[in-house]
Amino acid sequence: MSEPYAELRDALRDLCGRFPAAYHRSHAQEGTFPDAFIRALTEAGWLSVMIPEEYGGAGLGLAEASVVMEEINRAGGNAGHCHGQMYNMGTLLRHGSREQKERYLPAIAAGELRLQSMAVTEPTTGSDTTRLRTVAEKRGDHYVVRGQKVFISRVEHSDLMILLARTTPLSEVARKSEGLSVFLVDLHEARRNGLEIRPIPNMAGHETAELFFDELPIPASALIGEEGRGFRYILDGLNAERTLIAAECIGDGHWFIGKATAYAGERVVFDRPIGQNQGVQFPIARAFVNVEAANLMRFEACRLFDAHLPCGAQANMAKLLASEASWEAANVCLQTFGGFGFATEYDVERKFRETRLYQIAPVSTNLILSYVAEHVLGLPRSF
Ligand SMILES: Cc1cc2nc3c(=O)[nH]c(=O)nc-3n(C[C@H](O)[C@H](O)[C@H](O)COP(=O)(O)OP(=O)(O)OC[C@H]3O[C@@H](n4cnc5c(N)ncnc54)[C@H](O)[C@@H]3O)c2cc1C
């Protein structure tokens, strides 16, 4: 089947080919960060494709960025180590001041600064984002942050972090989505002044951590856009994130289907390739159909986002469809491999664990269904 962005894909396949499955496997087993891979992607400019040319980037859209993410996963890697740089960019690009963009974007494009982290989730409020409890209180020329975040990824491998915090108490706003603000936090400064980071070992090989803010001062100039309107700004970032993660799931889906197809053609039992049995063929074919269908929604979400049109429904639907399709492909691949699927050397079990994450993060399937039911179909609000 012909695929869009062939030239882009060829260049990425070239780079990703230099980092074989054994490289990603050993980092996953050791729990180490694939630094050389991420450095190669950065130096080749792939992690700054969305930065406008005037700031040193390639000036491309979410569609191209999503192809970068897809190809990493399709080659057996895990874009979770670097996808933050792509979607966090959306918030800074669309809502940052000219001064903020001039200060940070050229350095990010040159690979001197990393904007890999976004801190939204909190331990006590979870999916109920607008009730988050981390507070940023204005005191003269700075804000003071106190509170806690959980599952904040890549903080150990980032210089900057997007932070969502409440600046006006919930009791003083008309809607709970008001009174929240977005800040661009310098992580090195913050670690010296009241931010504590505690890593959370986890099954997805994702570097993620708990954050504790103990009266952390941040300059007022760290505020992105207008105070109190942060939730709207972060939604652009969240829509980009959902679409990019859908693309990663598409990449995973193709990886699993490629592996399953090859194995089913080679493995001979009962004197014939197992793939000659329709009981083995059909689940692989069905998984492929579902990955391809999800792919259409992913490109529709990209098209709308890049045209600055509302894309919340499509971004959410793409993430739901793609995360379920990749999980189906993962299951089918494991079943096709039989016992060998459990052996780490085939990478199936690693990718199986990695792709499972995306039905939970960055937003769970139930919360997407709730969004579609209430915001798209107009059903009564349940919360
Ligand atoms: C590896 C990893 C990396 C992450 N990285 C980041 C990050 O970088 N930044 C960040 O901000 N967050 C991050 N997250 C957090 C992630 O976005 C949340 O885990 C996710 O949004 C779900 O929130 P929760 O874990 O609090 O689940 P909860 O909100 O406690 O929900 C638990 C379950 O209950 C269901 N549920 C809850 N309420 C309802 C309801 N009203 N109706 C129906 N079902 C409901 C949910 O669908 C879910 O299945 C990460 C998480 C993981 C595991």
The ligand as a Gaussian input file, in Angstrom:
#p B3LYP/6-31G(d) Opt

LIG

0 1
 C        3.875000       5.886000      32.127000
 C        3.009000       7.089000      32.304000
 C        3.456000       8.322000      31.854000
 C        2.672000       9.474000      32.065000
 N        3.160000      10.697000      31.695000
 C        2.477000      11.831000      32.055000
 C        3.045000      13.125000      31.839000
 O        4.147000      13.268000      31.291000
 N        2.353000      14.220000      32.252000
 C        1.127000      14.116000      32.874000
 O        0.577000      15.146000      33.237000
 N        0.568000      12.892000      33.098000
 C        1.216000      11.757000      32.702000
 N        0.656000      10.509000      32.943000
 C       -0.603000      10.422000      33.660000
 C       -1.766000       9.950000      32.791000
 O       -2.157000      10.974000      31.917000
 C       -2.877000       9.496000      33.730000
 O       -2.428000       8.299000      34.368000
 C       -4.192000       9.252000      33.028000
 O       -4.708000      10.462000      32.531000
 C       -5.235000       8.618000      33.952000
 O       -5.302000       9.305000      35.175000
 P       -5.193000       8.488000      36.552000
 O       -4.017000       7.572000      36.437000
 O       -5.201000       9.437000      37.666000
 O       -6.465000       7.593000      36.577000
 P       -7.864000       7.908000      37.303000
 O       -8.348000       9.261000      36.934000
 O       -7.736000       7.574000      38.748000
 O       -8.803000       6.830000      36.619000
 C       -8.634000       5.424000      36.875000
 C       -9.578000       4.657000      35.959000
 O      -10.930000       5.034000      36.234000
 C      -11.575000       5.496000      35.068000
 N      -12.462000       6.623000      35.403000
 C      -12.191000       7.666000      36.225000
 N      -13.241000       8.504000      36.298000
 C      -14.188000       7.995000      35.472000
 C      -15.513000       8.394000      35.098000
 N      -16.065000       9.514000      35.569000
 N      -16.201000       7.625000      34.236000
 C      -15.653000       6.483000      33.741000
 N      -14.415000       6.045000      34.044000
 C      -13.692000       6.782000      34.908000
 C      -10.462000       5.935000      34.131000
 O      -10.873000       5.812000      32.771000
 C       -9.340000       4.962000      34.480000
 O       -9.439000       3.796000      33.707000
 C        1.413000       9.348000      32.689000
 C        0.961000       8.092000      33.103000
 C        1.737000       6.972000      32.929000
 C        1.232000       5.643000      33.434000

